[in-house]
């Protein structure tokens, strides 16, 4: 059914890939904006090479399968990974829904893909949500392994204030409201969506205020900073990304950056001026205010993505497991 090939220069902004996305299950981490910037900045020769599996229909030539991968050479041999690099929270193959209708005809696909990849020591796919497991199982003859962290999300409702009361609980809500009032005593408090022209500056502010706070923070790497800066700027213009800024008296208190997929906001990067505003819980404040803005504008889900940080419990997020596939060939 499929003519399989590998590409190290696939154009994700092409008409054929966008056409496939309209007829496939995917996450925003497979969006053309995300993957174009990802391969431009985070796949650096000679340490790693883009390896994108393409599947075209033998009968029509239509693109029906795209699997974004990266080939990395290590001391132990060739390792092939999903396009992760500490930034992609949900790995997903892009498979045309019409292709999924004929499972019997796809039975040889896993073996064909392994042959196509060539000699390698390990195929490592991560992180994978439960809802994408059936797609990966079509491509990989291996059982997934549950990761030691999950994904988290909340589904706010309107009117937001009563939902917020129920979600936080009276004591927690009162504490947060009190911290906001005390912040307002210091100056005019404003939550704004950072415009495209200032998005890169907001990402750089976030990098500076995250410095030395998190071990191996990806945004401290020059290539990852450039990646986030580009998608924050170009993505905002395409309504794919959103950067929130919380200010007090004109000074930046916190920045929250994420990506947008229809009615869902995926929060990815948070940074706060804890030196001047730690007493006001600026991280919780901006997330609370951003959530209110998102649902008031028609949004449905606020996705805190992966990681089991303690503060997510305060928002009473729903937790779901995450998985990985590790296929060793030696």
Order of alpha helices (4+ residues) and beta strands (2+ residues): beta-alpha-beta-alpha-beta-beta-beta-beta-alpha-alpha-beta-alpha-beta-alpha-alpha-beta-alpha-alpha-beta-beta-beta-alpha-alpha-beta-alpha-beta
